[in-house]
Amino acid sequence: MISIYNNIVKIENLIIEVQKIYEKRYDLKQFEIKNSLSILKRTIDEFNEDIYVNVEHPYVDKTYRDSYYKYFASKRDTFSRDTIRLSFFNEQVEDKDFRELKKLENLEDSYLGFMVLRPTFPQIIGRTVLRKDCLKRTDYITSGVVYNTTVNSIKLKVIGFPHSSQDSETISCAETTVWGLLEYFGFKYPEYKPMLPSKINDVLGKYSTERLIPSNGLTAGQIAYALKEFGFGVKIYSRKSYGNEFEKIIRVYVESGIPIVGLIQNTNGIGHALNIIGRANITKDSINHLSMAKTIDNNVNVYEFEELDIDYCFVDDNYPPYQLTKLKDPASYYTNPKWKGCEITNIIVPLYPKIYLEAGEAKKIAFTVIEQLKLIKDKDIVVKTFLASSRSFKNAIALNEKLNEDAKELLLATSMPKFIWIMEISDKDLIINNLISGMVIMDATEPKRLGIIAALIENTYIANDMAIFNKISIPLQPFTAYNNNLN
C-alpha cells in the first residue's frame, strides 16, 4: 500500500516537486512530463510569488474518479485512478502547524484553496477552487461559494468559483461550464445539487442522437437542455436578436450574482464556451467616462451602470480561473492568433425557475415608474439594475446604518416574493462612494402587469396598492448600496 505523501514547498519549487512525483509514481515518457509541467507552469505563473503549497499524493478526487470509472478504466492504455492535490497558503506553513490547535486560526486565514492534478496527460488541471488573492490581479469582484475541504487532515474552507480544464475526452469546454455552474449552485442553494460528469452526460444522452463520449462539445441547445433538466429556468439571449442591448443584459445578470454561460465564436472557426462570473472594481475614471444613455421626462438625463467600459471576469477551461477582459474582446488573453476577433454570440442564463420577469423588461418597468411618478426633475442620474433574493435584500436593509429608520421599517414590512428586481438610483459622485439616493423594487415573478412593489425616490416612500401608488414623505439622505451579490 502506498502511504499518503505530504510535503510543503514554496511555489517557485512546485514544478520540481511535481516532477519528482511524476517520475517516481507514474509510468510516463519524458515528453509527457514536459508537456504536462508546461501547462502547470503557465497556470502558476499567474499566482503570487509568496505562496506556499502543500503537495499531497495519492489523492482521491471524486470528479476525476467518476470520469476514470466511466471511461478511462476501459481503455487499453493504463491510467492511474489517483491524483495529486495542491493546497495553497499565502504565508509559510509547516507540517507541525497542522497538529497544533493554536495554529488553526492562522491556517484558516492563510488558506487560498486547492487544485487537483489529474493523470490525463498533458491536460492535467482538474477540479480547482481558489480565492482570488491567490492570483496577482485582485481588483475585481465575482460570484463565489464556500467549499469545505481538508488539508493534511485539517478541515478548512475556501470561497471561490469552481474551475477545471477539459481533459479533451470525457469533458470539453461546454461540459466544464455546465459542471462549474452545477458545482456553484449546488454548494450555494439547497434547491440544487453538484453533479459529476457522468451524470451530466447521462442527462444529455436523452437529448442527443449520438454518443457523447469521447466528447465533441455541446451546442447551445444541449447546454440549455442540461441546465433545464437540473432544475433551472433557462433563458437564452443572442447578440443577433438583442443588438446593442446584448452586452447590457450580460452586465445585468453578472451584477445579479448569476454566473452565466457565454458562447464565443470568430470567423477562423473558433467556437468555445466559458463562464462569466464577475467584473472589475469601478473607478472614478470609469464613472466619469460613462456616456449618457437617454433623457426621460422632467429633463432627467439617465446614465446606465451597464454601459461602463470595465473588464469582466471569465472562467475559461483553457486558462487559469479569473481571466479579466472586455466583453467586446472576450479572447484577448489568448496568444494564438486563431482566437483573434472572437465575440460573444449567445449567453445562457440559469435562473431560478420562478423568476418570470427577465432583465430587459425589468428595466423598462423601472423607467416607466420613475417617469410616471415625476419625482425626479432636472437631474443627472446613474441607474443600476440587478436581481436579488428578498431575504438577502431585507437583511442588507435591516443593517443599513445610513438608511432612514422609517424607510427601513416600511421596506422590511413589505411582502416580497423570493426574488426581486432592483433598480438603484444614484449619481456619478454617489456611486463611486457606494451610495445611492433611491431605488425601485419589482416583482421578479410577475411578467405581465406593472410589477412594482415599492420605491424610495426623492424623499418619498412609494407603495403599490392594486396599481395605485401610495406616497409617504420621508427625509432621505444617501444610503449604502446593496453589495451582497458579488464577493
Helices and strands as residue ranges (DSSP letters): E 5-10, G 11-13, H 14-25, H 30-44, E 52-59, H 62-70, G 72-74, E 83-89, G 95-99, G 101-103, H 104-110, E 111-117, E 125-130, G 132-134, E 140-142, E 145-151, E 154-160, H 173-188, H 197-205, H 220-229, E 233-238, H 239-242, G 243-245, H 246-255, E 260-265, E 271-280, H 284-288, E 294-296, E 300-304, G 305-307, E 312-315, E 323-325, G 337-339, E 343-351, H 359-373, E 380-389, H 390-398, H 405-412, E 419-426, H 428-432, E 435-436, E 438-443, E 452-456, E 460-465, E 468-473, E 479-480
